[in-house]
């Protein structure tokens, strides 16, 4: 049987949800503002050379944000690979 909640409890839960959404929206807005400020402050153009390959001249902010995004993709992918290998090894050990 489902417990009935009072009107006061229902209002408190909705208030907490609204506050959480507002806090999340403010954090996202602050993050966007920080990224925009970072991009505007780092407009110096540089040429990057890596292993003989020359990238086109880009602002420092673009290169740094690209490196950040690459790290955000590669890091979790490597973690997932380790977890998959452990799972595969465990299944192979249990099967024999």
Secondary structure, DSSP 8 states (H G I E B T S, - for coil): ------HHHHHHHHHHHHHHHHHHHHHHHHHHHHHHHHHHH---EE--EETTEE---EEHHHHHHHHHHHHHHHHHHHHHHHHHHHHHHHHHHHH-
